[in-house]
């Protein structure tokens, strides 16, 4: 089996590699800055959307409060009518006996 020749790294080649690596990281940093800007825009859109949904839920809370009042009033009226009916029936039966 033949061994590959080992290249020697001179100071000049190491300096070139250092420059190349530095440029690569600069490009990566620029891409991350672009991604950060895109995320800021997405976050702003999401916040706007969530604010709209929250406003709709706030409006619905008023409707649910009104519905709760109507149901409660109806139940109280129903029980009042039932109580009145039973009391009337009991009065009629008491006078017949």
C-alpha positions, 0 to 999 in steps of 0.5 A, spaced: 500 500 500 502 506 498 502 512 503 500 519 501 505 524 501 504 529 507 504 536 505 508 541 508 505 547 511 509 553 510 507 560 514 505 563 508 500 557 506 498 557 513 497 565 513 493 564 506 488 558 510 487 563 516 485 569 511 480 564 507 477 561 514 476 568 516 473 570 510 468 564 510 466 566 517 465 573 515 460 570 510 457 566 515 456 572 520 453 576 514 448 570 513 446 570 520 445 577 520 440 576 514 437 571 518 436 575 524 433 581 520 428 575 517 426 573 524 425 580 526 420 581 521 417 574 522 416 576 529 413 582 528 408 579 523 406 574 528 405 579 534 401 583 529 397 577 528 396 575 535 394 582 537 388 581 532 386 574 535 387 577 542 382 583 540 377 578 537 377 574 543 376 580 548 370 582 543 368 574 544 368 575 552 363 580 552 358 576 548 360 570 553 358 574 559 352 577 555 350 569 554 351 567 561 347 573 564 341 570 559 342 563 561 342 565 568 336 569 568 332 564 564 334 559 569 332 563 575 325 565 571 324 557 570 325 555 577 321 561 579 315 559 575 316 551 577 316 554 584 310 558 583 306 552 579 308 547 585 306 552 590 299 553 587 298 546 586 299 545 593 294 550 595 289 547 590 290 540 593 290 543 600 283 546 599 280 540 596 282 536 602 
